[in-house]
Amino acid sequence: IAREGLASPKALVADAGVGGLSGAPLKERSLDVLRLLRGRVGDRLTLVSVGGIETGDDAWARITAGASLVQLYTGFIYGGPDTPGRIARELLDRARREGFAKVQDAVGSAA
């Protein structure tokens, strides 16, 4: 919920009121937290990554950092109903380019 580092003017952010953030503003922080969690729990837990996932590259970064699953919300809202299918295709293409038979094989490969 931290508001540091946002591109929007502080007055505009203040006018929006208190509350959580969603989407792109969470992308880097969410990935950092995922890496921290993966480092602490290894593959003993199923990790679900959320926050700022809009593309196959975003999802790939989460998967290789240790997420077994990714959740789309804001990216789905703005990207439309074809977003999950598009990201799934992008992930499979990326996995094959990187030498993995399937996306699941890449989980935690960069951890």
All heavy atoms as an XYZ file, in Angstrom:
808
protein
N       0.813     -1.215      0.000
C       0.000      0.000      0.000
C       0.845      1.262      0.000
O       0.317      2.351     -0.053
C      -0.985      0.007      1.191
C      -0.231     -0.028      2.508
C      -1.971     -1.140      1.067
C      -1.104      0.172      3.721
N       2.151      1.109      0.027
C       3.032      2.283      0.008
C       2.824      3.067     -1.273
O       2.566      2.499     -2.326
C       4.487      1.856      0.128
N       2.932      4.359     -1.178
C       2.682      5.224     -2.329
C       3.946      5.871     -2.879
O       3.870      6.693     -3.773
C       1.688      6.326     -1.936
C       0.352      5.835     -1.388
C      -0.442      5.162     -2.486
N      -1.684      4.606     -2.020
C      -2.872      5.132     -2.269
N      -2.986      6.231     -2.931
N      -3.948      4.524     -1.826
N       5.123      5.503     -2.384
C       6.367      6.082     -2.873
C       6.637      5.607     -4.288
O       6.343      4.486     -4.653
C       7.555      5.684     -1.985
C       7.503      6.207     -0.577
C       6.663      5.334      0.338
O       6.587      4.115      0.114
O       6.062      5.883      1.269
N       7.244      6.486     -5.077
C       7.685      6.101     -6.405
C       6.627      6.096     -7.483
O       6.890      5.660     -8.600
N       5.431      6.565     -7.185
C       4.384      6.607     -8.198
C       4.646      7.743     -9.178
O       5.192      8.788     -8.817
C       3.008      6.795     -7.549
C       2.534      5.667     -6.641
C       1.175      6.008     -6.041
C       2.467      4.351     -7.383
N       4.245      7.557    -10.427
C       4.444      8.581    -11.451
C       3.410      9.701    -11.337
O       3.648     10.807    -11.796
C       4.373      7.943    -12.836
N       2.265      9.424    -10.743
C       1.204     10.427    -10.620
C       1.604     11.522     -9.635
O       2.291     11.253     -8.652
C      -0.092      9.775    -10.129
O      -0.510      8.775    -11.021
N       1.165     12.747     -9.880
C       1.454     13.832     -8.934
C       0.909     13.505     -7.543
O      -0.159     12.903     -7.410
C       0.725     15.035     -9.530
C       0.538     14.714    -10.973
C       0.409     13.216    -11.045
N       1.638     13.907     -6.523
C       1.242     13.595     -5.142
C      -0.154     14.103     -4.813
O      -0.911     13.441     -4.108
C       2.264     14.148     -4.158
C       3.575     13.419     -4.219
C       4.535     13.877     -3.154
C       5.837     13.144     -3.343
N       6.505     12.794     -2.163
N      -0.516     15.273     -5.329
C      -1.853     15.827     -5.058
C      -2.940     14.925     -5.641
O      -3.975     14.696     -5.011
C      -1.966     17.239     -5.624
N      -2.701     14.387     -6.827
C      -3.672     13.492     -7.452
C      -3.816     12.202     -6.652
O      -4.923     11.708     -6.434
C      -3.253     13.189     -8.896
C      -4.182     12.307     -9.704
C      -5.546     12.974     -9.875
C      -3.570     12.018    -11.064
N      -2.694     11.694     -6.177
C      -2.715     10.481     -5.354
C      -3.462     10.748     -4.055
O      -4.290      9.945     -3.623
C      -1.283      9.978     -5.087
C      -1.279      8.824     -4.093
C      -0.615      9.552     -6.390
N      -3.203     11.887     -3.433
C      -3.886     12.245     -2.184
C      -5.381     12.382     -2.409
O      -6.186     11.961     -1.571
C      -3.304     13.530     -1.615
N      -5.765     12.958     -3.540
C      -7.189     13.121     -3.847
C      -7.899     11.783     -4.031
O      -9.103     11.675     -3.805
C      -7.375     13.965     -5.112
C      -7.065     15.437     -4.896
O      -6.964     15.861     -3.720
O      -6.908     16.163     -5.901
N      -7.145     10.756     -4.442
C      -7.739      9.433     -4.635
C      -8.107      8.788     -3.305
O      -8.926      7.878     -3.253
C      -6.782      8.526     -5.406
N      -7.502      9.268     -2.228
C      -7.817      8.736     -0.905
C      -6.962      7.543     -0.548
O      -6.131      7.081     -1.322
N      -7.183      7.054      0.666
C      -6.416      5.908      1.149
C      -6.953      4.633      0.526
O      -8.060      4.593      0.018
C      -6.462      5.823      2.691
C      -5.823      7.046      3.300
C      -7.886      5.662      3.194
N      -6.163      3.624      0.593
C      -6.591      2.333      0.062
C      -5.434      1.641     -0.614
O      -4.333      2.180     -0.717
N      -5.717      0.481     -1.085
C      -4.688     -0.320     -1.719
C      -4.380      0.139     -3.125
O      -5.095      0.927     -3.720
N      -3.288     -0.391     -3.648
C      -2.881     -0.139     -5.015
C      -3.093     -1.405     -5.823
O      -3.166     -2.502     -5.287
C      -1.403      0.259     -5.071
C      -1.010      1.552     -4.387
C       0.502      1.714     -4.414
C      -1.680      2.733     -5.046
N      -3.135     -1.229     -7.133
C      -3.340     -2.356     -8.019
C      -2.562     -2.130     -9.299
O      -2.301     -1.000     -9.694
C      -4.841     -2.473     -8.325
O      -5.095     -3.529     -9.211
N      -2.188     -3.194     -9.949
C      -1.593     -3.099    -11.269
C      -0.142     -2.692    -11.291
O       0.649     -3.039    -10.416
N       0.204     -1.921    -12.330
C       1.594     -1.567    -12.625
C       2.378     -0.986    -11.447
O       3.562     -1.303    -11.311
C       1.641     -0.623    -13.821
N       1.786     -0.162    -10.577
C       2.583      0.369     -9.463
C       3.144     -0.713     -8.534
O       4.085     -0.470     -7.786
C       1.605      1.267     -8.702
C       0.581      1.644     -9.701
C       0.458      0.458    -10.620
N       2.585     -1.908     -8.594
C       3.026     -2.993     -7.717
C       4.038     -3.932     -8.365
O       4.585     -4.808     -7.696
C       1.817     -3.830     -7.287
C       0.721     -3.093     -6.540
C      -0.424     -4.035     -6.247
C       1.268     -2.491     -5.271
N       4.296     -3.756     -9.646
C       5.082     -4.736    -10.409
C       6.435     -5.055     -9.770
O       6.727     -6.221     -9.480
C       5.278     -4.230    -11.829
C       5.907     -5.244    -12.747
C       6.016     -4.718    -14.166
C       4.649     -4.534    -14.746
N       4.643     -4.397    -16.193
N       7.255     -4.061     -9.546
C       8.598     -4.312     -9.026
C       8.579     -4.783     -7.577
O       9.291     -5.714     -7.206
C       9.480     -3.076     -9.185
C       9.811     -2.760    -10.629
C      10.439     -3.920    -11.380
O      11.341     -4.593    -10.816
O      10.028     -4.178    -12.524
N       7.761     -4.140     -6.750
C       7.699     -4.522     -5.329
C       7.193     -5.951     -5.185
O       7.711     -6.734     -4.383
C       6.803     -3.542     -4.572
C       6.586     -3.894     -3.128
C       7.834     -3.661     -2.300
N       7.522     -3.916     -0.903
C       8.347     -4.530     -0.081
N       9.542     -4.887     -0.475
N       8.008     -4.750      1.151
N       6.197     -6.301     -5.956
C       5.645     -7.643     -5.902
C       6.690     -8.690     -6.283
O       6.813     -9.739     -5.641
C       4.439     -7.732     -6.833
O       3.925     -9.032     -6.869
N       7.462     -8.402     -7.323
C       8.515     -9.325     -7.742
C       9.604     -9.432     -6.675
O      10.105    -10.529     -6.390
C       9.100     -8.881     -9.085
C      10.111     -9.805     -9.746
C       9.594    -11.222     -9.906
C      10.526     -9.229    -11.091
N       9.947     -8.317     -6.055
C      10.931     -8.343     -4.967
C      10.461     -9.217     -3.808
O      11.234    -10.006     -3.249
C      11.206     -6.928     -4.448
C      11.971     -6.068     -5.437
O      12.567     -6.609     -6.393
O      11.963     -4.835     -5.246
N       9.195     -9.084     -3.433
C       8.642     -9.876     -2.331
C       8.609    -11.356     -2.700
O       8.930    -12.219     -1.881
C       7.249     -9.355     -1.924
C       6.563    -10.306     -0.958
C       7.360     -7.961     -1.316
N       8.252    -11.645     -3.935
C       8.251    -13.038     -4.389
C       9.640    -13.646     -4.266
O       9.802    -14.765     -3.767
C       7.761    -13.121     -5.836
C       7.884    -14.484     -6.510
C       7.014    -15.525     -5.805
C       7.532    -14.380     -7.980
N      10.643    -12.925     -4.714
C      12.023    -13.426     -4.613
C      12.418    -13.674     -3.160
O      13.071    -14.673     -2.844
C      12.984    -12.444     -5.272
C      12.889    -12.429     -6.785
C      13.863    -11.421     -7.374
N      13.790    -11.416     -8.807
C      13.693    -10.325     -9.549
N      13.670     -9.120     -8.975
N      13.634    -10.401    -10.858
N      12.031    -12.760     -2.291
C      12.321    -12.914     -0.866
C      11.651    -14.174     -0.314
O      12.286    -14.978      0.381
C      11.847    -11.679     -0.098
C      11.997    -11.715      1.414
C      13.467    -11.642      1.799
C      11.237    -10.568      2.047
N      10.379    -14.351     -0.632
C       9.656    -15.534     -0.151
C      10.259    -16.822     -0.686
O      10.448    -17.787      0.054
C       8.183    -15.451     -0.539
C       7.344    -14.463      0.253
C       5.977    -14.300     -0.380
C       7.221    -14.931      1.694
N      10.560    -16.848     -1.972
C      11.140    -18.053     -2.564
C      12.477    -18.382     -1.894
O      12.786    -19.549     -1.647
C      11.313    -17.864     -4.074
C      11.954    -19.029     -4.792
C      11.111    -20.292     -4.722
N      11.791    -21.373     -5.422
C      11.197    -22.283     -6.136
N       9.880    -22.276     -6.251
N      11.877    -23.212     -6.741
N      13.238    -17.347     -1.600
C      14.505    -17.561     -0.926
C      14.343    -18.160      0.457
O      15.200    -18.908      0.926
N      13.258    -17.841      1.102
C      13.033    -18.351      2.468
C      12.361    -19.714      2.505
O      12.656    -20.518      3.377
C      12.211    -17.346      3.256
C      13.009    -16.100      3.540
C      12.406    -15.274      4.614
N      13.263    -14.122      4.847
C      12.924    -13.108      5.568
N      11.749    -13.078      6.170
N      13.749    -12.109      5.732
N      11.418    -19.973      1.583
C      10.661    -21.225      1.654
C      11.049    -22.228      0.583
O      10.599    -23.371      0.626
C       9.131    -20.977      1.592
C       8.693    -20.056      2.709
C       8.687    -20.461      0.238
N      11.866    -21.808     -0.379
C      12.247    -22.723     -1.456
C      11.031    -23.208     -2.204
O      10.103    -22.446     -2.457
N      11.032    -24.487     -2.517
C       9.890    -25.048     -3.246
C       8.933    -25.808     -2.327
O       8.122    -26.600     -2.785
C      10.371    -25.935     -4.393
C      11.185    -27.130     -3.924
O      11.399    -27.284     -2.703
O      11.608    -27.910     -4.786
N       9.027    -25.539     -1.024
C       8.151    -26.217     -0.055
C       6.713    -25.722     -0.103
O       5.806    -26.414      0.343
C       8.690    -26.037      1.366
C      10.026    -26.715      1.604
C      10.421    -26.623      3.071
N      10.276    -25.282      3.595
C      11.284    -24.457      3.859
N      12.517    -24.838      3.635
N      11.069    -23.259      4.341
N       6.493    -24.498     -0.598
C       5.155    -23.924     -0.675
C       4.818    -23.548     -2.109
O       5.712    -23.227     -2.898
C       5.050    -22.656      0.184
C       5.227    -22.794      1.681
C       5.187    -21.425      2.347
C       4.145    -23.689      2.266
N       3.549    -23.560     -2.418
C       3.086    -23.051     -3.702
C       2.939    -21.545     -3.559
O       2.196    -21.076     -2.698
C       1.726    -23.673     -4.092
O       1.907    -25.080     -4.231
C       1.202    -23.091     -5.378
N       3.673    -20.798     -4.375
C       3.608    -19.338     -4.326
C       2.790    -18.823     -5.496
O       2.992    -19.245     -6.638
C       5.011    -18.737     -4.358
C       5.931    -19.140     -3.198
C       7.320    -18.541     -3.394
C       5.344    -18.702     -1.871
N       1.878    -17.910     -5.202
C       1.041    -17.266     -6.206
C       1.479    -15.813     -6.288
O       1.452    -15.106     -5.286
C      -0.459    -17.344     -5.838
C      -1.307    -16.689     -6.907
C      -0.886    -18.789     -5.597
N       1.869    -15.374     -7.470
C       2.341    -13.997     -7.629
C       1.231    -13.121     -8.200
O       0.504    -13.528     -9.106
C       3.558    -13.963     -8.548
O       4.115    -12.664     -8.575
N       1.134    -11.922     -7.663
C       0.125    -10.953     -8.091
C       0.779     -9.574     -8.186
O       1.838     -9.340     -7.635
C      -1.056    -10.880     -7.095
C      -1.719    -12.225     -6.935
C      -0.598    -10.369     -5.740
N       0.134     -8.674     -8.896
C       0.568     -7.278     -8.905
C       1.344     -6.874    -10.138
O       2.530     -7.159    -10.248
N       0.671     -6.253    -11.085
C       1.340     -5.696    -12.247
C       1.650     -6.689    -13.351
O       2.503     -6.438    -14.188
N       0.955     -7.790    -13.380
C       1.182     -8.785    -14.432
C       0.277     -8.441    -15.608
O      -0.939     -8.561    -15.524
C       0.918    -10.206    -13.913
C       1.844    -10.503    -12.730
C       1.101    -11.236    -15.029
C       1.497    -11.751    -11.952
N       0.913     -7.989    -16.688
C       0.163     -7.551    -17.874
C       0.599     -8.260    -19.149
O      -0.120     -8.218    -20.143
C       0.358     -6.051    -18.072
C      -0.077     -5.227    -16.877
C       0.322     -3.776    -17.008
O       1.537     -3.485    -17.039
O      -0.591     -2.938    -17.077
N       1.774     -8.882    -19.129
C       2.326     -9.504    -20.334
C       2.907    -10.869    -19.994
O       3.113    -11.206    -18.823
C       3.460     -8.643    -20.921
O       4.572     -8.662    -20.016
C       3.014     -7.210    -21.187
N       3.221    -11.605    -21.045
C       3.899    -12.877    -20.850
C       5.257    -12.690    -20.193
O       5.672    -13.517    -19.378
N       5.943    -11.604    -20.523
C       7.237    -11.336    -19.888
C       7.079    -11.095    -18.393
O       7.908    -11.552    -17.601
C       7.929    -10.139    -20.541
C       8.485    -10.455    -21.917
O       8.693    -11.647    -22.236
O       8.709     -9.497    -22.678
N       6.018    -10.379    -18.006
C       5.755    -10.159    -16.573
C       5.517    -11.494    -15.874
O       6.073    -11.762    -14.802
C       4.519     -9.280    -16.364
C       4.679     -7.867    -16.862
O       5.818     -7.366    -16.941
O       3.633     -7.246    -17.168
N       4.694    -12.343    -16.478
C       4.391    -13.645    -15.887
C       5.640    -14.526    -15.852
O       5.884    -15.228    -14.873
C       3.266    -14.327    -16.663
N       6.446    -14.465    -16.919
C       7.680    -15.264    -16.971
C       8.629    -14.884    -15.840
O       9.221    -15.756    -15.201
C       8.351    -15.080    -18.324
C       9.573    -15.925    -18.483
C      10.869    -15.506    -18.414
C       9.620    -17.333    -18.723
N      11.718    -16.572    -18.600
C      10.979    -17.699    -18.790
C       8.653    -18.319    -18.886
C      11.385    -19.007    -19.021
C       9.060    -19.619    -19.105
C      10.403    -19.955    -19.172
N       8.763    -13.594    -15.599
C       9.640    -13.140    -14.508
C       9.176    -13.721    -13.187
O       9.994    -14.134    -12.348
C       9.669    -11.618    -14.449
N       7.871    -13.786    -12.976
C       7.329    -14.323    -11.720
C       7.551    -15.822    -11.629
O       7.894    -16.355    -10.576
C       5.830    -14.031    -11.604
C       5.432    -12.580    -11.772
C       6.302    -11.626    -10.961
N       5.960    -10.263    -11.208
C       4.948     -9.609    -10.657
N       4.174    -10.189     -9.786
N       4.728     -8.344    -10.969
N       7.331    -16.515    -12.730
C       7.482    -17.972    -12.731
C       8.933    -18.359    -12.493
O       9.233    -19.212    -11.658
C       6.931    -18.554    -14.047
C       5.401    -18.439    -14.023
C       7.380    -19.991    -14.255
C       4.726    -18.642    -15.354
N       9.842    -17.722    -13.193
C      11.251    -18.083    -13.009
C      11.778    -17.656    -11.646
O      12.751    -18.218    -11.156
C      12.131    -17.510    -14.141
O      12.008    -16.091    -14.172
C      11.744    -18.123    -15.481
N      11.109    -16.680    -11.019
C      11.487    -16.261     -9.661
C      10.909    -17.188     -8.600
O      11.254    -17.072     -7.432
C      11.037    -14.826     -9.406
N      10.005    -18.096     -8.996
C       9.508    -19.075     -8.046
C       8.009    -19.203     -7.903
O       7.537    -20.029     -7.122
N       7.245    -18.422     -8.639
C       5.783    -18.540     -8.543
C       5.306    -19.770     -9.319
O       5.696    -19.968    -10.470
C       5.102    -17.290     -9.102
N       4.461    -20.550     -8.695
C       3.832    -21.673     -9.383
C       2.604    -21.215    -10.144
O       2.201    -21.846    -11.125
C       3.409    -22.751     -8.376
O       4.534    -23.265     -7.715
N       2.015    -20.133     -9.667
C       0.809    -19.570    -10.278
C       0.931    -18.055    -10.327
O       1.605    -17.459     -9.486
C      -0.433    -19.933     -9.444
C      -0.734    -21.420     -9.271
C      -1.731    -21.628     -8.134
C      -1.271    -22.002    -10.558
N       0.255    -17.440    -11.294
C       0.153    -15.989    -11.342
C      -1.313    -15.613    -11.400
O      -2.126    -16.342    -11.954
C       0.913    -15.363    -12.537
C       2.403    -15.633    -12.437
C       0.375    -15.846    -13.862
N      -1.636    -14.490    -10.788
C      -3.014    -14.007    -10.765
C      -3.100    -12.715    -11.565
O      -2.317    -11.801    -11.368
C      -3.465    -13.736     -9.332
C      -4.853    -13.132     -9.255
C      -5.213    -12.760     -7.836
O      -5.102    -13.576     -6.943
N      -5.622    -11.529     -7.645
N      -4.050    -12.681    -12.465
C      -4.316    -11.460    -13.229
C      -5.541    -10.790    -12.658
O      -6.535    -11.454    -12.379
C      -4.603    -11.794    -14.691
C      -3.538    -12.530    -15.464
C      -4.054    -12.865    -16.854
C      -2.279    -11.704    -15.552
N      -5.479     -9.509    -12.508
C      -6.684     -8.764    -12.132
C      -6.713     -7.459    -12.912
O      -7.406     -7.346    -13.910
C      -6.768     -8.532    -10.620
C      -8.102     -7.961    -10.235
C      -9.216     -8.779    -10.142
C      -8.263     -6.603    -10.003
C     -10.459     -8.258     -9.828
C      -9.508     -6.075     -9.686
C     -10.594     -6.901     -9.604
O     -11.816     -6.385     -9.301
N      -5.912     -6.497    -12.512
C      -5.911     -5.206    -13.202
C      -5.487     -5.381    -14.660
O      -6.086     -4.793    -15.557
C      -5.000     -4.200    -12.485
O      -5.447     -4.081    -11.133
C      -5.035     -2.838    -13.146
N      -4.467     -6.198    -14.902
C      -4.035     -6.455    -16.272
C      -5.135     -7.066    -17.113
O      -5.266     -6.784    -18.308
N      -5.958     -7.892    -16.499
C      -7.104     -8.506    -17.192
C      -8.173     -7.453    -17.473
O      -8.734     -7.411    -18.565
C      -7.655     -9.630    -16.319
C      -8.867    -10.315    -16.883
C      -8.782    -11.024    -18.067
C     -10.070    -10.260    -16.219
C      -9.911    -11.667    -18.580
C     -11.185    -10.899    -16.719
C     -11.102    -11.602    -17.904
N      -8.429     -6.591    -16.504
C      -9.433     -5.545    -16.677
C      -9.058     -4.633    -17.839
O      -9.865     -4.346    -18.717
C      -9.593     -4.714    -15.380
C     -10.073     -5.578    -14.218
C     -10.498     -3.514    -15.600
C     -11.409     -6.235    -14.403
N      -7.824     -4.171    -17.852
C      -7.389     -3.247    -18.905
C      -7.080     -3.955    -20.221
O      -7.222     -3.366    -21.287
C      -6.181     -2.424    -18.444
C      -6.539     -1.393    -17.423
C      -6.082     -1.500    -16.116
C      -7.347     -0.311    -17.743
C      -6.417     -0.558    -15.160
C      -7.696      0.634    -16.794
C      -7.223      0.504    -15.510
O      -7.567      1.433    -14.566
N      -6.634     -5.200    -20.154
C      -6.252     -5.924    -21.361
C      -7.398     -6.587    -22.081
O      -7.293     -6.924    -23.251
N      -8.493     -6.816    -21.380
C      -9.652     -7.431    -22.007
C      -9.673     -8.942    -21.876
O      -8.752     -9.559    -21.340
N     -10.744     -9.546    -22.393
C     -10.976    -10.974    -22.182
C      -9.966    -11.899    -22.858
O      -9.866    -13.059    -22.482
C     -12.382    -11.202    -22.749
C     -12.642    -10.047    -23.637
C     -11.838     -8.899    -23.110
N      -9.215    -11.413    -23.821
C      -8.221    -12.280    -24.450
C      -6.885    -12.289    -23.710
O      -5.962    -13.007    -24.084
C      -8.013    -11.897    -25.916
C      -7.371    -10.538    -26.098
O      -7.595     -9.653    -25.253
O      -6.641    -10.370    -27.095
N      -6.780    -11.514    -22.634
C      -5.525    -11.404    -21.894
C      -4.997    -12.745    -21.379
O      -3.824    -13.060    -21.600
C      -5.656    -10.393    -20.738
O      -6.002     -9.122    -21.291
C      -4.372    -10.271    -19.944
N      -5.802    -13.569    -20.710
C      -5.254    -14.844    -20.212
C      -4.729    -15.735    -21.338
O      -3.641    -16.303    -21.220
C      -6.434    -15.495    -19.493
C      -7.321    -14.352    -19.121
C      -7.179    -13.357    -20.233
N      -5.462    -15.833    -22.423
C      -5.018    -16.654    -23.549
C      -3.747    -16.125    -24.179
O      -2.838    -16.888    -24.517
N      -3.677    -14.805    -24.342
C      -2.485    -14.181    -24.921
C      -1.264    -14.451    -24.043
O      -0.204    -14.847    -24.531
C      -2.697    -12.674    -25.087
C      -1.451    -11.939    -25.583
C      -1.673    -10.444    -25.702
N      -2.230     -9.802    -24.541
C      -1.547     -9.451    -23.458
N      -0.258     -9.715    -23.368
N      -2.146     -8.845    -22.442
N      -1.427    -14.249    -22.737
C      -0.307    -14.476    -21.820
C       0.094    -15.950    -21.809
O       1.287    -16.271    -21.805
C      -0.639    -13.952    -20.408
C      -0.665    -12.418    -20.441
C       0.369    -14.471    -19.384
C      -1.048    -11.767    -19.134
N      -0.868    -16.844    -21.847
C      -0.549    -18.280    -21.878
C       0.257    -18.630    -23.123
O       1.245    -19.378    -23.042
C      -1.827    -19.104    -21.818
N      -0.115    -18.085    -24.265
C       0.631    -18.338    -25.506
C       2.041    -17.752    -25.417
O       3.020    -18.398    -25.821
C      -0.114    -17.768    -26.709
C      -1.367    -18.544    -27.080
C      -1.986    -18.050    -28.372
N      -2.395    -16.652    -28.317
C      -3.543    -16.209    -27.824
N      -4.409    -17.074    -27.304
N      -3.834    -14.918    -27.834
N       2.134    -16.531    -24.891
C       3.445    -15.898    -24.738
C       4.339    -16.711    -23.799
O       5.547    -16.858    -24.050
C       3.297    -14.471    -24.218
C       2.676    -13.524    -25.226
C       2.346    -12.156    -24.648
O       2.636    -11.902    -23.452
O       1.794    -11.323    -25.387
N       3.755    -17.233    -22.727
C       4.528    -18.047    -21.783
C       5.038    -19.331    -22.425
O       6.196    -19.708    -22.245
C       3.680    -18.388    -20.556
C       3.561    -17.327    -19.497
C       2.548    -17.751    -18.444
C       4.902    -17.047    -18.857
N       4.184    -19.999    -23.165
C       4.599    -21.243    -23.800
C       5.700    -20.982    -24.828
O       6.696    -21.712    -24.881
C       3.405    -21.940    -24.450
C       3.697    -23.299    -25.079
C       4.322    -24.255    -24.069
C       2.427    -23.889    -25.668
N       5.537    -19.931    -25.610
C       6.583    -19.569    -26.583
C       7.902    -19.283    -25.871
O       8.968    -19.744    -26.295
C       6.170    -18.348    -27.413
C       5.068    -18.636    -28.402
O       4.790    -19.818    -28.673
O       4.464    -17.664    -28.900
N       7.840    -18.534    -24.793
C       9.053    -18.180    -24.044
C       9.690    -19.420    -23.442
O      10.911    -19.595    -23.501
C       8.694    -17.162    -22.954
C       9.846    -16.725    -22.084
C      10.779    -15.776    -22.824
N      11.902    -15.353    -22.025
C      11.953    -14.248    -21.303
N      10.928    -13.416    -21.289
N      13.033    -13.931    -20.623
N       8.874    -20.295    -22.864
C       9.409    -21.527    -22.267
C      10.160    -22.339    -23.319
O      11.277    -22.820    -23.065
C       8.283    -22.343    -21.642
N       9.586    -22.477    -24.480
C      10.231    -23.260    -25.540
C      11.521    -22.602    -26.014
O      12.517    -23.288    -26.244
C       9.252    -23.467    -26.683
C       8.150    -24.436    -26.289
C       7.160    -24.653    -27.394
N       6.187    -25.665    -27.005
C       4.995    -25.781    -27.551
N       4.616    -24.964    -28.516
N       4.177    -26.718    -27.147
N      11.509    -21.271    -26.142
C      12.736    -20.554    -26.541
C      13.848    -20.735    -25.510
O      15.022    -20.757    -25.857
C      12.457    -19.053    -26.714
C      11.825    -18.688    -28.020
C      11.905    -17.193    -28.313
N      11.656    -16.315    -27.199
C      10.471    -15.833    -26.842
N       9.385    -16.161    -27.513
N      10.359    -15.012    -25.806
N      13.444    -20.836    -24.237
C      14.420    -20.977    -23.153
C      14.816    -22.431    -22.902
O      15.592    -22.722    -22.000
C      13.860    -20.373    -21.863
C      13.533    -18.893    -21.952
C      14.754    -17.994    -21.928
O      15.797    -18.427    -21.407
O      14.659    -16.871    -22.444
N      14.241    -23.360    -23.683
C      14.627    -24.763    -23.574
C      13.803    -25.607    -22.628
O      14.205    -26.721    -22.291
N      12.658    -25.106    -22.189
C      11.778    -25.868    -21.298
C      10.667    -26.519    -22.120
O      10.122    -25.897    -23.032
C      11.149    -24.954    -20.242
C      12.155    -24.343    -19.310
C      12.612    -23.050    -19.512
C      12.650    -25.059    -18.233
C      13.536    -22.476    -18.664
C      13.580    -24.507    -17.372
C      14.029    -23.204    -17.587
N      10.334    -27.757    -21.784
C       9.256    -28.447    -22.476
C       7.901    -27.841    -22.163
O       7.007    -27.818    -23.017
C       9.269    -29.942    -22.117
N       7.748    -27.362    -20.954
C       6.489    -26.733    -20.538
C       6.793    -25.631    -19.543
O       7.875    -25.603    -18.930
C       5.522    -27.755    -19.968
C       6.065    -28.552    -18.826
C       5.139    -29.696    -18.445
C       5.797    -30.427    -17.301
N       5.322    -31.717    -17.068
N       5.853    -24.737    -19.349
C       6.033    -23.583    -18.474
C       6.343    -24.036    -17.047
O       7.216    -23.466    -16.383
C       4.788    -22.666    -18.517
C       4.905    -21.547    -17.506
C       4.582    -22.110    -19.914
N       5.664    -25.055    -16.567
C       5.854    -25.530    -15.194
C       7.301    -25.897    -14.897
O       7.760    -25.805    -13.771
C       4.952    -26.736    -14.906
C       3.490    -26.422    -14.900
C       2.864    -26.577    -16.286
O       3.506    -26.418    -17.313
N       1.573    -26.851    -16.319
N       8.019    -26.338    -15.927
C       9.419    -26.720    -15.723
C      10.314    -25.516    -15.396
O      11.423    -25.707    -14.896
C       9.956    -27.438    -16.965
C       9.270    -28.756    -17.233
O       8.673    -29.341    -16.302
O       9.310    -29.201    -18.400
N       9.851    -24.321    -15.671
C      10.649    -23.119    -15.445
C      10.462    -22.535    -14.053
O      11.175    -21.602    -13.672
C      10.296    -22.066    -16.496
N       9.523    -23.044    -13.268
C       9.250    -22.494    -11.955
C      10.509    -22.494    -11.096
O      11.129    -23.529    -10.880
C       8.110    -23.246    -11.228
C       7.963    -22.781     -9.784
C       6.791    -23.080    -11.986
N      10.905    -21.303    -10.664
C      12.054    -21.162     -9.792
C      13.402    -21.291    -10.474
O      14.436    -21.294     -9.803
N      13.440    -21.350    -11.786
C      14.713    -21.580    -12.491
C      15.699    -20.430    -12.345
O      16.899    -20.634    -12.522
C      14.458    -21.872    -13.966
O      13.836    -20.769    -14.609
N      15.217    -19.254    -12.001
C      16.119    -18.103    -11.790
C      16.363    -17.846    -10.306
O      17.067    -16.913     -9.959
C      15.553    -16.853    -12.448
N      15.759    -18.666     -9.464
C      15.865    -18.446     -8.016
C      17.196    -18.935     -7.491
O      17.801    -19.820     -8.013
C      14.721    -19.150     -7.281
